[in-house]
Amino acid sequence: MNILVVDDNQYILEVIGFMLKEEGYALDNCGSVDEAVAALEGGKDYGLVITDIILPEKDGTKLAQYVKEKHPKIPVLAITGGVENATEDYVNYADMFADEAMAKPLKKDELLATIKRLVA
């Protein structure tokens, strides 16, 4: 299955890539909402979009809304580290737009279980 991962932090992209590639998932990485939209419109079939919420220029909720409107069969997992001590607030905010939301730092077993649930 192809997964589109969107985060402006290269380290986060690498960590998610490491966790998911060893489970057999194929990943495409983007650093912004605009890059992600271009990837989604590029003709590749994605089974899941994982997006950070706090991104430069446009936040990840814009991407989640776009996916729900243009590609409603693709589930969206929102991830966020929030700001300072507001991580829980950001997860609740993300949950309003995405199919599910998780707080960073991500734990591999929780991430894999969430992905399996979303794509089942």
C-alpha positions in Angstrom: 0.0 0.0 0.0 1.2 3.5 -0.8 1.1 6.1 2.0 1.6 9.8 1.6 3.4 11.3 4.6 3.4 15.1 5.0 5.7 16.8 7.5 8.1 19.8 7.3 10.5 18.1 9.7 12.9 15.8 7.7 13.8 13.8 10.8 10.1 12.9 11.4 9.8 11.8 7.8 12.8 9.6 8.2 11.5 8.1 11.4 8.1 7.3 10.0 9.8 6.0 6.9 11.9 3.6 8.9 9.0 2.4 10.9 6.7 1.8 8.0 9.1 0.6 5.2 10.2 -2.3 7.3 6.5 -3.3 7.5 6.3 -3.3 3.7 4.6 0.0 3.1 5.6 2.2 0.2 6.0 5.9 1.2 6.0 9.2 -0.6 7.1 12.2 1.5 6.1 15.8 1.2 7.1 18.9 3.2 4.0 21.0 2.5 0.3 20.9 1.8 0.8 22.1 -1.8 3.4 19.3 -2.4 0.9 16.8 -1.0 -2.0 18.0 -3.2 0.3 17.7 -6.3 1.2 14.2 -5.2 -2.5 13.3 -4.7 -3.3 14.6 -8.1 -0.4 12.8 -9.8 -2.3 9.7 -10.4 -0.8 7.4 -7.8 -3.2 5.4 -5.6 -2.7 6.2 -2.0 -4.3 4.1 0.7 -3.6 6.6 3.5 -2.4 10.1 4.1 -0.5 10.9 7.3 -0.1 14.6 7.8 1.4 16.9 10.5 -1.0 19.6 11.6 1.5 22.4 12.2 3.0 23.1 8.8 4.3 26.3 7.3 1.9 28.4 5.1 -1.1 26.0 5.2 -1.7 23.7 8.1 -2.5 20.0 7.9 -6.2 20.5 8.5 -6.4 22.2 5.1 -5.0 19.0 3.6 -7.3 16.8 5.6 -10.3 18.8 4.3 -9.0 18.6 0.8 -8.6 14.8 1.0 -12.1 14.4 2.4 -13.6 16.5 -0.4 -11.6 15.3 -3.4 -10.5 11.8 -2.3 -13.1 10.7 0.3 -12.0 7.0 0.2 -8.5 7.9 1.5 -8.3 7.9 5.3 -6.3 10.7 7.0 -4.2 10.3 10.1 -3.2 13.6 11.6 -0.1 13.8 13.8 1.1 16.6 15.9 3.5 17.6 18.6 1.4 20.6 19.4 3.0 23.6 21.0 4.6 23.5 24.5 2.0 21.8 26.7 -0.9 22.1 24.3 -0.4 18.7 22.5 -3.7 17.3 23.7 -5.5 20.4 22.5 -3.9 20.0 19.0 -4.8 16.3 18.9 -8.4 17.1 19.7 -8.4 19.8 17.1 -6.9 17.5 14.5 -9.5 14.8 15.3 -12.2 17.2 14.0 -10.8 17.1 10.5 -9.0 13.7 10.2 -10.2 10.1 10.6 -7.9 9.8 13.6 -5.2 11.9 15.3 -2.0 10.9 17.2 0.5 12.9 19.3 4.2 12.9 18.6 6.5 11.3 19.5 4.9 8.3 17.7 5.3 4.8 19.0 5.8 2.2 16.3 3.2 -0.3 17.7 0.6 2.4 18.2 1.2 3.8 14.7 1.0 0.4 13.0 -2.2 -0.5 14.9 -3.8 2.8 13.9 -2.8 2.4 10.3 -4.3 -1.2 10.2 -7.5 0.1 11.7 -7.8 3.0 9.3 -7.2 0.9 6.1 -9.2 -2.1 7.2 
